[in-house]
Amino acid sequence: MQKIHATAAGRRLAYRQTQGDGQGIVFLGGFRSDMTGSKAAHLALWAAAQNRPFLRFDYSGHGQSSGAFAQGCIGDWFADALDIICACTSGPQILVGSSMGGWISLLISRAMPEKVAALVGIAAAPDFTEDSMWDGFSGAQKAELAAKGAVQIPSDYGDPYTITRRLIEDGRENLVLRAPLHLPFPVRLLQGTADADVPVSVALRILDHASGKDIRLTLVKGADHRFSSAECLELLTQTINDLPAS
């Protein structure tokens, strides 16, 4: 059953949660995605079958939550995630972050490592507003962003994305790959070699940059950014199941 959580900032987040007795799991979705996607839905069914507590939610401006997508930024969505995790879960959680959700998971890990039992990144995309968007903009696009405060970029997933100056500038305040990043818990990075949105080089950069005693990267030949084939979904749940007991 869908519920609403009111954050400290006054945003209303739609979420779904099931209870259980095992280690809690939180799914953090990607840029302009929502909690009804194939990975979140698969994890919800799996967690219920395993009697594992499971939380999934929509960031503000996403899915059924309040707010307009174009008005949001990484800092807002990080605050949403931190707020709902602290309010709706008990004890350390396994964070499963898909694409942008991987960045959000790393921000949570840096801000509140005691709340993280383990981290599973699926095509994790930290710092993408700077390294992918800004660095990929043409001079004309950068000029338009400066002059108008927003620019439209095409998307393979539907309507063009509206990228705002606020999104880019706020992203710079939340970068995680420019300073030491210690992850004192198991980290599992899952990455497809055919991912056209987040290349393998990003996963390798995370692996090289982060410090920790138990950080592993699994490459899946031919898997794309959605990482939603039956084989990929099975690998995801098996990865969670194989995490060492906390």
Secondary structure, DSSP 8 states (H G I E B T S, - for coil): -EEEEE-TTS-EEEEEEE--SS--EEEE--TT--TTSHHHHHHHHHHHHTT--EEEE--TTSTTSSS-GGG--HHHHHHHHHHHHHHH--S-EEEEEETHHHHHHHHHHHH-GGGEEEEEEES--TTHIIIIIIHH--HHHHHHHHHHSEEEE--TTSS-EEEEHHHHHHHHTT-SSSS--B--S-EEEEEETT-SSS-HHHHHHHHHH-B-SSEEEEEETT--TT--SHHHHHHHHHHHHTS---
